[in-house]
Amino acid sequence: MLTLAADIEGLARFGRALADPIRCRILLALREAPAHPADLADALEISRTRLSNHLACLRDCGLVVAVPVGRRTRYELADERLGHALDDLRTAVVAVAADKTCADADEKGCC
């Protein structure tokens, strides 16, 4: 049962991280390649302060790590499997969105 609780907590952390579009964009950018905060902020067109807050959240969730590189810090996914998980999740979401199994989906706002 303890493993199940740990699994649920891990999935909840992942869900919290994905709950914000900016954090999703950060994770997808880091899936492509590690990056320095200034470069990420420029690429995502957000302020460095805002980026810093989101990176702190992603670090707390255990999804990204800060790697010292000289006097700078580079961010990367904490585990390469997270990139695969993001790909799988994106594929699943697109597939589910395309396959409305509920005939009343548009009327009821479900599925």
Salt bridges, closest charged atoms under 4 A:
GLU9 OE2 - ARG16 NH2 3.37
ASP20 OD1 - HIS54 ND1 3.94
GLU32 OE2 - ARG31 NH1 2.81
GLU76 OE1 - ARG74 NH2 3.00
ASP79 OD2 - ARG81 NH2 2.69
ASP87 OD1 - ARG31 NE 2.64
ASP87 OD1 - ARG90 NH2 3.38
ASP104 OD2 - LYS108 NZ 3.62
ASP106 OD1 - LYS100 NZ 2.93
